[in-house]
Every structure is written in C-alpha cells, then in structure tokens.
C-alpha cells in the first residue's frame, strides 16, 4: 500500500467513514503494525493543529473587527491629556481594552504558525505553551493594575451649580448637598474639583472650590438681576438632569410659587431632579433665579428661586469665611447674542454638583 493510499485509509478511518467490518479489521492491523499506529497518531496531531490554527485565525478576525472600532490614537491622547476620562473609558470600554490586549497574544501565536515554528516538534509545543502562559499572566496583571488604579465614580446624588465668581464660588440648592460627606463639582469638559460648603440660606448654598487642580475661571460673562422679571419673559436654563448636560428655554408663568410663595417664580421650563441649583437666565443673559426641583410637587409646574435671594445670601456670607470680599461681575457679555452663542459661553460656568 502506497503512502497516498494509506493516508486515504487513515482519513477514512478517522472520519468514521468505514463500515463496522472495515473498522474492526483496520483497528486490528493498527494494533499489529506499530508504523501504521504511529502514522495515525501523527495524522491526528497534524489535523488537530490545523483545526486549532483555523479556529485562532477565525477568532483573530473577529477580535480585529472589534479592535477596529476602537480609535486607539484618540484614546491615547484623551488618556494623556484628560486623566479623568480614564474613568469613563474603563467603565464603558473595559471589555474592548481586554480584547485589544488579547489580540497581542494571538498575534504571537499566528506568527509562530506562519513561520513554521508551530509544528509536530514537541519542544516547540512546550515553548509555545510557555509563551502563551507568560502572555496571559501579563494581560491579567495589566487588567488587575487598571482595576486597582482606576477610580469608578459612584456618587450618591447630583445636582447643578453655577459660578458666581471666577475664583471658585459656586451657587446651588441647599437640598442638593444636604448630608454630604464630600462635594465635587464637575465642569462641562468632565474635570472634577473638590468643593466645600461655605454658606447656606433659604435653600441656597454657596460652595467654594478648594481643589489644588482648579486654576480659576475666566471673567464671568453674565450679571445678576435683583429686580423681578415680568410674566411671559423669555428664559433659559442649563443643567445636569440624570447626569447629562441639558438646555431648556421657556417663559415665566407666575411671579410666585406654591401657595403664593414670593421667593419663587413659576416657570415653564422643565426642572427635574439633577437640575436643582442651576442658573435661570433672561433673554439678555442676566441671572434671574436658581432652578429648584424640590418645589415641583405638582405635575407640570416648575419653580426657581428669585435672584435677589441669591444676592442676599452672597451678601450675608461671614467675612471671616472669605479670603476677600465677593466681587460680582457687572458687565454682561451675553447681551445681543443668539441663544446658541450665549450657551457656548454660559455652559463653561455651569457645573454638575456630585455628592458623596
């Protein structure tokens, strides 16, 4: 029997294509002939390696497709320039990062196949096994290191606040920060800064940013209006309901709140939890109030604390709590701008207030 004929018989045997009599006779021949038994084992090993290689190529193609979805260069820039993005990256893409690391492992395996290093030689198989084990250990260590060093941001509650001075005084609602162990404010770019409660009055709290990373804001572009606004006056707000930035506009519906409460306006803009403590602007960009979700007990009714009560709270901050006297901006840089251009300036001075 020629080698080719023997190979065909072995494949027929291994593929289960022999009838029972043929199989019995061939197995008896295999027991009696060590050379045939050796050829069968070699063929089994060879076909097994081919199958493993095919499976790895298929898996590598799938992994490469996933990896192609990741903009590696952009992620690298974001991680280097904006460390706080690491939290968001790990939270939403940790599985893809692991996949990218795994691809490196399979590239090693593929190279060994293509260069012929992965063959029937037992020594090479052992070397491959060691390489795979080492790569797996490195990937596991990298994953553990990321988990250990990346802080997952889990805050208890959130609201909105806005800057009243460029050196880090921020206004919000008192009920937003009530019972807080610590408070952070996060700007529209995702940068977070530690803050402390400076003063509280009439559900208005003034926070002070005390984080060494905070380098100050530019000149505040809006002013603060003490006089009351008229009914039907156009208004807008920007805040963080559900932790995402949202803009709304509307009008003043009533000059008082629930049961004739003179501290609040009733407004048509939606004020949901997370909006509490946000700025309420008139059409010229003046701050005329602070949005207050706590007062929204009746469906469809929304309220904001009038700005004069904010100004009173600022005036009443004890002098010994301040490094210097509060100086509010008196020049409105927003008047005459379209709503979209105003918002581009305004949103940089509005923060998500995170309570821990």
Secondary structure, 3 states (H helix, E strand, C coil): CCHHHHHHHHHHHHCCCCCHHHHHHHHHHHHHCHHHHHHHHHHHHHHHHHHHHHHHHHHHHHHHHHHHCCCHHHHHHHHHHCCCHHHHHHHHHHHHHHHHHHHHHHHHHHHHHHCCCCCCCHHHHHHHHHHHHHHHHHHHHHHHHHHHHCCCCCCCEEEEEEECCCCCEEEEEHHHHCCCCCEEEECCCCCEEEEEEEEEECCEEEEEECCCCCCCCCCCCCCECCCCCCCCCEEEEEECHHHCCEEEEEEEEECCCHHHCCCEEEECCCCCCCCCCCEEEECCCCEEEEECHHHCCCCCCEEEEEHHHHHHHHHCCCHHHCCCCCCCCCCCCCCCCCHHHHHHHHHHHEEEEEEC
